[in-house]
Amino acid sequence: MKNFRPLSDSLIQKLKQCHKAEMDTKNEKPFMMEDMRYAVAPLFKRGLIEVKKEVVNNKILHCIHLTKKGIEFLETINFRKNILKI
């Protein structure tokens, strides 16, 4: 398995934005590859996001979703921050 450097703050922000967009039930616009820009490749290689084809307004779009590993990664970051605050 390949070893990766730790994620930068900007990559973590992109993960959080993607997760927030997925959790927002009012949001009709899915998180797109254009929203990620430079972050797609590093996050995809680490297995934190996946790209799925979805039909939105009768158009086939490539949408970004967090994988289970991506959600677990965000949970561990929040857990660590909570421990450091105590």
Summary of the structure (lengths in Angstrom):
residues: 86
radius of gyration: 14.0
end to end distance: 34.6
largest distance: 49.5
contacts: 206
relative contact order: 0.18
helix: 53%
strand: 20%
